[in-house]
Amino acid sequence: MPQKIAIAILHGAGTPKENFADEMVNSISKGFAEKSHLNDSEQPLVFESVFWSSIFEREQEELWERVQRNAELDFPYLRRFAIEFLADAIAYQPTTIGNQNYDKVHALFAESLRELKKKAGPKAPLCVVSHSLGSIIASNYFFDMQYRQEKLGVRTKGVVEDTPMEKGETLALFYTMGSPMALWSLRYIDFGSPISIPSPLLNNYHPNLKGEWLNFYDKDDVLSFPLKALNDIFQTHVTEDVAVNAGGLLTSWNPLSHINYSSDNDVIEPIVNGLLRTWNEMNR
């Protein structure tokens, strides 16, 4: 049986619907089917959506209720936006105390990879498509796996089984959309070091695969930035910064472009091409 390709999709900051990835899954699947000319029974793509914001949803609701109890706050819609979008980033940050959200989120990501393993196999090439804060979560998870496994949280350790995919060893393709990773790099000396794409151990399982990291950004999206120019390590690890014009008539020219990458054909097509190239490399 031909080897399948595992695809994990992470949403960005905020509280989307649980089916947030459906449109993108359909677009990628359709594009791959058209270019690969494989019949339905031969389709090798397996998807899993990583609904990580469920970790914070209840606390966000409680926070919103509490801050309104004894105050008449102006701009309630903007304040709600701040709680849903900015608070996610703050709540996710690692702390020195136990039971931290950083570990909870990574454990949920690990559970999604475990589900992918069941459907695609323990050595399946892994593709990660991540938006906004989701790109930070994915990057941190694989950085911990690649370079500091001793820092893994208790919950995450309890989920990850000793299989190549769950440990990120088969990570081949990384697509970041509207990523604020450049802002996160300010936490580190000389803007830090990114994860290695493909995984340094990928060749142990799929010696023909080359892998790639495409970073999609829109010049009108004030939360996303190119990454290659951050330092020499980013320059070599990021395959390409891809400028796109995400969104439609009302959103492509302003910061609302931040929420429109997943439906933009200039994002979908390169992802499909990367998956198709990976499929062909596996089946030479």
C-alpha positions as CSV (number, residue, x, y, z in Angstrom):
1,M,0.0,0.0,0.0
2,P,1.4,3.4,-1.0
3,Q,2.6,5.6,1.9
4,K,0.2,8.4,2.9
5,I,1.1,12.0,3.7
6,A,-0.1,13.4,7.0
7,I,-1.3,17.0,7.2
8,A,-1.9,18.9,10.4
9,I,-3.7,22.3,10.2
10,L,-3.5,24.8,13.0
11,H,-5.7,27.9,13.2
12,G,-4.5,31.3,14.4
13,A,-5.4,33.4,17.5
14,G,-9.1,33.7,18.3
15,T,-12.0,31.3,18.8
16,P,-12.9,29.8,15.4
17,K,-15.5,27.1,14.8
18,E,-14.4,23.6,15.3
19,N,-14.7,22.9,11.6
20,F,-12.3,25.9,10.8
21,A,-10.1,23.8,8.5
22,D,-12.9,22.3,6.3
23,E,-12.6,24.8,3.5
24,M,-8.8,24.5,3.3
25,V,-8.9,20.7,3.4
26,N,-11.4,20.7,0.5
27,S,-9.3,23.1,-1.5
28,I,-6.0,21.2,-1.0
29,S,-7.7,17.9,-1.7
30,K,-9.3,19.1,-4.9
31,G,-6.1,20.7,-6.1
32,F,-4.1,17.6,-5.4
33,A,-6.6,15.3,-7.1
34,E,-6.6,17.5,-10.2
35,K,-2.8,17.6,-10.5
36,S,-2.0,14.0,-9.4
37,H,-4.6,12.3,-11.6
38,L,-5.1,9.7,-8.9
39,N,-8.5,8.2,-8.4
40,D,-10.4,8.6,-5.1
41,S,-9.2,5.3,-3.7
42,E,-5.6,6.3,-4.3
43,Q,-5.7,9.7,-2.7
44,P,-2.7,9.7,-0.2
45,L,-3.6,12.9,1.8
46,V,-4.7,12.5,5.4
47,F,-5.8,15.6,7.4
48,E,-6.2,16.5,11.1
49,S,-7.3,19.9,12.3
50,V,-5.7,21.1,15.6
51,F,-8.4,23.0,17.4
52,W,-6.0,24.3,20.1
53,S,-8.1,27.4,21.1
54,S,-10.5,25.0,22.9
55,I,-7.9,25.1,25.7
56,F,-8.7,28.8,26.4
57,E,-12.3,29.1,25.4
58,R,-14.0,28.6,28.8
59,E,-11.5,31.0,30.6
60,Q,-12.0,33.6,27.9
61,E,-15.7,33.6,28.5
62,E,-15.2,33.8,32.3
63,L,-12.7,36.7,31.9
64,W,-15.1,38.6,29.7
65,E,-17.9,38.2,32.3
66,R,-15.7,39.3,35.2
67,V,-14.2,42.4,33.7
68,Q,-17.7,43.8,32.9
69,R,-19.3,43.3,36.3
70,N,-18.4,46.6,37.9
71,A,-17.6,48.8,34.9
72,E,-19.2,50.3,31.8
73,L,-16.5,49.7,29.3
74,D,-16.4,51.5,25.9
75,F,-15.7,49.7,22.6
76,P,-17.1,46.3,23.8
77,Y,-16.5,44.7,20.4
78,L,-12.9,45.8,20.2
79,R,-12.4,44.6,23.8
80,R,-13.9,41.2,23.0
81,F,-11.5,41.1,20.0
82,A,-8.6,41.8,22.3
83,I,-9.6,39.0,24.7
84,E,-10.0,36.5,21.9
85,F,-6.9,37.4,19.9
86,L,-4.4,39.0,22.2
87,A,-5.2,37.0,25.3
88,D,-4.5,33.7,23.5
89,A,-0.9,34.8,22.9
90,I,-0.4,35.9,26.5
91,A,-2.0,32.8,28.0
92,Y,0.0,30.4,25.8
93,Q,3.4,31.7,27.1
94,P,5.4,29.2,29.2
95,T,5.6,29.9,32.9
96,T,7.6,28.5,35.8
97,I,4.5,27.1,37.6
98,G,3.0,23.7,36.9
99,N,0.0,22.8,34.8
100,Q,0.8,25.6,32.4
101,N,-1.1,26.3,29.2
102,Y,2.0,25.9,27.0
103,D,2.0,22.2,28.0
104,K,-1.7,21.9,27.6
105,V,-1.7,23.2,24.1
106,H,1.3,21.1,23.1
107,A,-0.3,18.0,24.5
108,L,-3.4,18.7,22.4
109,F,-1.2,19.1,19.3
110,A,0.5,15.8,20.2
111,E,-2.9,14.1,20.4
112,S,-3.7,15.4,16.9
113,L,-0.4,13.9,15.6
114,R,-1.3,10.6,17.3
115,E,-4.6,10.6,15.4
116,L,-2.7,11.3,12.2
117,K,-0.3,8.4,13.0
118,K,-3.3,6.1,13.2
119,K,-4.6,7.1,9.8
120,A,-1.4,7.6,7.9
121,G,1.1,5.4,9.6
122,P,3.9,6.1,12.2
123,K,6.5,7.0,9.5
124,A,4.3,9.1,7.3
125,P,5.8,12.3,6.0
126,L,4.3,15.2,7.9
127,C,3.1,18.5,6.5
128,V,2.1,21.3,8.9
129,V,0.0,24.2,7.8
130,S,-0.3,26.9,10.4
131,H,-1.8,30.3,10.6
132,S,-0.8,33.3,12.9
133,L,-0.3,32.1,16.5
134,G,-0.7,28.5,15.3
135,S,2.6,28.9,13.5
136,I,4.2,29.9,16.8
137,I,2.7,26.8,18.6
138,A,3.8,24.5,15.8
139,S,7.3,26.0,15.8
140,N,7.7,25.7,19.5
141,Y,6.4,22.1,19.6
142,F,9.0,21.0,17.0
143,F,11.8,23.1,18.4
144,D,11.3,21.3,21.7
145,M,11.3,18.0,19.9
146,Q,14.4,18.8,17.9
147,Y,16.5,20.6,20.4
148,R,15.3,20.5,24.0
149,Q,13.3,17.3,24.7
150,E,14.2,17.8,28.4
151,K,11.8,20.8,28.4
152,L,8.8,18.8,27.3
153,G,5.9,19.3,29.7
154,V,4.4,16.4,31.7
155,R,1.2,16.4,29.7
156,T,2.9,16.3,26.4
157,K,5.3,13.6,27.5
158,G,2.3,11.6,28.6
159,V,0.7,11.8,25.1
160,V,3.7,11.3,22.7
161,E,4.4,7.7,21.9
162,D,7.8,6.5,20.6
163,T,7.0,6.9,16.9
164,P,8.8,9.0,14.3
165,M,5.8,11.2,13.3
166,E,4.7,12.0,16.8
167,K,8.3,13.1,17.7
168,G,8.4,15.3,14.6
169,E,11.1,13.2,12.9
170,T,9.2,12.9,9.7
171,L,8.4,16.6,9.4
172,A,9.0,17.5,5.8
173,L,6.8,20.5,4.9
174,F,6.1,23.6,7.0
175,Y,3.7,26.3,5.7
176,T,3.3,29.4,7.8
177,M,0.5,31.9,7.0
178,G,0.3,35.4,8.5
179,S,2.9,34.5,11.0
180,P,4.0,36.9,13.8
181,M,7.2,34.8,14.3
182,A,9.4,37.9,13.7
183,L,7.8,39.5,16.7
184,W,8.4,36.4,18.9
185,S,12.1,36.4,17.8
186,L,12.6,39.6,19.9
187,R,12.7,37.3,22.9
188,Y,16.0,35.8,21.9
189,I,19.6,36.9,21.3
190,D,20.1,37.9,17.6
191,F,16.4,36.9,16.9
192,G,16.9,33.3,17.8
193,S,17.0,30.1,15.9
194,P,14.2,28.5,13.9
195,I,13.3,24.8,13.6
196,S,15.0,22.7,10.9
197,I,12.8,22.0,7.9
198,P,12.9,19.2,6.9
199,S,13.6,17.4,10.2
200,P,17.2,16.4,10.6
201,L,16.0,12.8,10.9
202,L,13.7,12.7,7.9
203,N,16.2,10.9,5.7
204,N,16.2,8.0,8.0
205,Y,12.7,7.2,6.8
206,H,12.3,9.0,3.5
207,P,15.8,9.5,1.9
208,N,14.4,11.1,-1.3
209,L,12.4,13.9,0.3
210,K,13.8,17.4,0.3
211,G,11.1,19.3,2.2
212,E,10.4,23.1,2.3
213,W,9.3,25.9,4.5
214,L,7.2,28.6,2.8
215,N,6.2,31.6,4.8
216,F,3.2,33.4,3.3
217,Y,2.7,37.1,4.2
218,D,0.6,40.0,3.0
219,K,2.1,43.5,3.0
220,D,-1.2,44.8,4.3
221,D,-1.3,42.3,7.2
222,V,0.4,44.2,10.1
223,L,0.8,40.9,12.1
224,S,2.8,39.0,9.5
225,F,6.4,39.6,8.4
226,P,9.1,38.0,6.1
227,L,11.4,35.7,8.1
228,K,14.5,35.1,6.0
229,A,16.1,38.4,6.8
230,L,16.0,37.9,10.6
231,N,19.5,36.3,10.6
232,D,21.7,33.9,8.8
233,I,20.0,30.8,10.3
234,F,16.5,31.9,9.2
235,Q,18.0,32.7,5.8
236,T,19.0,29.1,5.3
237,H,16.1,27.4,7.1
238,V,13.2,29.2,5.5
239,T,12.9,28.2,1.9
240,E,11.1,31.3,0.7
241,D,9.1,34.2,2.0
242,V,6.0,34.3,-0.3
243,A,4.2,37.7,-0.7
244,V,0.5,37.2,-1.4
245,N,-2.5,39.4,-1.6
246,A,-4.9,37.6,0.7
247,G,-8.6,38.3,0.8
248,G,-11.2,39.8,-1.5
249,L,-12.4,43.3,-2.5
250,L,-13.1,44.4,1.0
251,T,-10.2,42.8,2.8
252,S,-7.1,42.3,0.6
253,W,-6.0,45.9,1.0
254,N,-6.1,46.2,4.8
255,P,-5.2,44.4,8.0
256,L,-8.3,42.1,7.6
257,S,-6.2,40.3,5.1
258,H,-4.8,38.5,8.2
259,I,-7.8,36.1,8.3
260,N,-8.0,35.3,4.6
261,Y,-4.9,33.2,3.8
262,S,-6.5,29.8,4.0
263,S,-8.9,30.6,1.2
264,D,-6.4,32.3,-1.1
265,N,-5.4,30.4,-4.2
266,D,-1.8,31.9,-4.1
267,V,-1.4,30.1,-0.8
268,I,-3.3,26.9,-1.7
269,E,-1.5,26.2,-5.0
270,P,2.1,26.2,-3.6
271,I,1.0,23.9,-0.8
272,V,-0.6,21.5,-3.3
273,N,2.6,21.7,-5.4
274,G,4.7,20.8,-2.3
275,L,2.5,17.9,-1.5
276,L,2.5,16.7,-5.1
277,R,6.3,16.9,-5.3
278,T,6.6,15.0,-2.0
279,W,4.3,12.3,-3.3
280,N,6.4,12.0,-6.5
281,E,9.7,11.9,-4.6
282,M,8.4,9.1,-2.4
283,N,7.2,7.1,-5.4
284,R,10.2,7.4,-7.8
